[in-house]
Amino acid sequence: MTAPTIIVVEDDPPLRVLTTRALQENGYEVKAASSAPEMWSAFESGPVDLVLLDVMLPGTNGLDLCRQIRRQSDVPIIFISARGEEADKIIGLEVGADDYLAKPFGTRELVARVRAVLRRGGSDRSDGQERSSEAHFNGWTLSFPRRELRTPDGAIVDLTGAEFDLLACFITNPQRVIARYRLIEMSRTRLGDSSDRSIDVLVSRLRRKLTTGDESAPIRTVRGIGYIFSSEVDYR
Amino acid sequence: MRLVAKPEFGHGSNLFRRILAILLVAVLIEFTAGALLYERISDLSLKEEEAHRLAEHLVIARKFLEDRPAVDRKAMALELTTERYEILWAPHPVTFPGFTQGLARMHRQMIGWEPSLGEAHIRMQVIAYGAQSRIAGGLTLQDGSWMGFATQAGRSGWDVTGMRIGLAAIPVIALIIIAALMVRAMLQPLGQLVHAAETIETGGEDVPLPQGGTAEVRLLTQAFEDMRRRIRQMIAERTQALASVGHDLRTPLARIRLRLDALEDSPARERIEADVAEMELMINSLLAHLNGANDPEPPTLVDLAVMTDTLVAQYEDMGKDIDYSGPDHLSVSLRPGGMRRAITNLIENGLHYGGAVHVRLKREGERISLAVEDDGPGIADEDMAEALRPFGRLDSARGRNTGGMGLGLAIVQRAIALEGGSLRLSNRPEGGLSAELIFPARPAPGASARPA
């Protein structure tokens, strides 16, 4: 198995070098680019598994660049931005980025996000599924680009990163038993959130959030094996 | 936010009263002087007219009486008596003491108007009846008999003077009232300007500036408008500059963190990591402070209970002593980013100054109360205001606001003000500080309100 190839698009030379080195040390093939034209030529030179894109490049709007990439390719994109504000994050995710990494980031966080996105991106493609932006179940809505869950009456329900990934995993495998070890493995890739709670705590928190009034959460325990998401999921 | 009593450019104002006083004095002087002069002139002409009329009447009466035989003259005199003049006849002259002072001129005027009276030896005097006065007198006929006359009471021009002054005062009073209204209207724009000046610092919507007014007021308004624009531009530029410094600092910080990660573990590395983390916090809180002023996010329906619980759970996972008590779900319309940051700041403050933190959420009717309680030293009453001031720092145990720039509570306060609520700090009777957010439970616009 060859190492995944990542393009790092960053205009600050030292940071570009440091990011490249950090990824290389974790076993990734890295092509560094300081501008949009360099990024396009890096695309020409061979298959790319992920793009790490600084939003604020001189002369180019990172958001436009992201849209341009999306028009040609489904390659996973992680935005890097010095603007860590909520609104910027949402805009980034809406133009098609898969994740958002706010400066200043450390090596652990960087590698964890890259690993998580590569895993998600890989499974999406292997299923041959279209990228769907929203999933619906029992009236609830999960928006993937916004990483946002809404109740049937439209209220935003906050989820931690780990909880979102867990719910996303359930929703992409509805009415199928998911082994506990798979979930544990998945949650381990998320180091960015300093949560190392056991998968059971995570599941019970998610259940509590999905329980309203007399309606219980559609996550059932399958004794000795794992969990099953019992509700039907509908993509729109 | 300051509360300033709005100055009223109405009756109570100094400028208004002064202008009105000047006007009043000027009008009164003009009125008094004018009235006196007018009174003198009209008095004189009135008396001259009176003299002429009396002279004419006397000439005619004298002629009629002389044409009659003596026996008819008494009856004739009675017939000659009019509403204005009383006429008498007597066969022998009645002696009069002469001219009362002031009547000599009237006599001259009478003779001048009717020269035939010159030979009649007119004698006149003023007879006073209470407040009114009448003129009485006599003259001789050609046969030596005597004709008496008197002006009728109440027929002289003297008593209408008071009424004339009163009448003349009406336009003066009207003038003063109109002037007062005009001065008030003229000063109105100044009041609006004062109001506009006061609202600049709060950064709210631009208060409309007064339209029109006198040339000076228009110039002032224009100058004020320019100044307001310059101030806003200056603030915007400074904010922009400060924000881009904040953003730009994150790139070198990222470099430091990546470089640190490449180093061997050591106590020095840990300390540098902590320093970098503190700088990050400072930048975050500074940017949140600047951002809150610049682009407020739109409100949306949010499950506040889940939001609070999620934040608490994150600190719990970091091993902090923190708990949440409240409902599992509570849907409210608010600005999620600002509220998350407000709750986070309160929790961080509580954890920083106290060991354990309790977060309590409850809905009381149409109000929501979210209290973050710690068991730290609390804040002395006299330091409460300082704790809320942006960049304010306290010397005591709470010498440092979490976030490092003294912005923590100021950010909370602004976020909650956007929700129409307020932040209340109080020392708990059992010790520690309680920071309570109180705000209205607004259902989402368009969504039906659900009972909680």
Chai-1 contact restraints between the chains, C-beta under 6 A:
chainA,res_idxA,chainB,res_idxB,connection_type,confidence,min_distance_angstrom,max_distance_angstrom,comment,restraint_id
A,D12,B,T251,contact,1.0,0.0,6.0,A-B,restraint_1
A,P14,B,R255,contact,1.0,0.0,6.0,A-B,restraint_2
A,L15,B,T251,contact,1.0,0.0,6.0,A-B,restraint_3
A,L15,B,A254,contact,1.0,0.0,6.0,A-B,restraint_4
A,L15,B,R255,contact,1.0,0.0,6.0,A-B,restraint_5
A,L18,B,R255,contact,1.0,0.0,6.0,A-B,restraint_6
A,L18,B,L258,contact,1.0,0.0,6.0,A-B,restraint_7
A,A22,B,L258,contact,1.0,0.0,6.0,A-B,restraint_8
A,A82,B,H247,contact,1.0,0.0,6.0,A-B,restraint_9
A,A82,B,R250,contact,1.0,0.0,6.0,A-B,restraint_10
A,R83,B,H247,contact,1.0,0.0,6.0,A-B,restraint_11
A,E86,B,G337,contact,1.0,0.0,6.0,A-B,restraint_12
A,K103,B,R250,contact,1.0,0.0,6.0,A-B,restraint_13
A,K103,B,A254,contact,1.0,0.0,6.0,A-B,restraint_14
A,P104,B,R250,contact,1.0,0.0,6.0,A-B,restraint_15
A,P104,B,L253,contact,1.0,0.0,6.0,A-B,restraint_16
A,P104,B,A254,contact,1.0,0.0,6.0,A-B,restraint_17
A,P104,B,R257,contact,1.0,0.0,6.0,A-B,restraint_18
A,F105,B,A254,contact,1.0,0.0,6.0,A-B,restraint_19
A,G106,B,R257,contact,1.0,0.0,6.0,A-B,restraint_20
A,G106,B,D261,contact,1.0,0.0,6.0,A-B,restraint_21
A,T107,B,D261,contact,1.0,0.0,6.0,A-B,restraint_22
A,G154,B,L301,contact,1.0,0.0,6.0,A-B,restraint_23
A,A155,B,L301,contact,1.0,0.0,6.0,A-B,restraint_24
A,A155,B,V302,contact,1.0,0.0,6.0,A-B,restraint_25
A,A155,B,D303,contact,1.0,0.0,6.0,A-B,restraint_26
A,A155,B,S331,contact,1.0,0.0,6.0,A-B,restraint_27
A,I156,B,V302,contact,1.0,0.0,6.0,A-B,restraint_28
A,I156,B,P336,contact,1.0,0.0,6.0,A-B,restraint_29
A,V157,B,D303,contact,1.0,0.0,6.0,A-B,restraint_30
A,V157,B,V306,contact,1.0,0.0,6.0,A-B,restraint_31
A,D158,B,V306,contact,1.0,0.0,6.0,A-B,restraint_32
A,D158,B,M307,contact,1.0,0.0,6.0,A-B,restraint_33
A,D158,B,T310,contact,1.0,0.0,6.0,A-B,restraint_34
A,S194,B,M318,contact,1.0,0.0,6.0,A-B,restraint_35
A,S195,B,D317,contact,1.0,0.0,6.0,A-B,restraint_36
A,R197,B,D317,contact,1.0,0.0,6.0,A-B,restraint_37
A,K209,B,V306,contact,1.0,0.0,6.0,A-B,restraint_38
A,T212,B,H329,contact,1.0,0.0,6.0,A-B,restraint_39
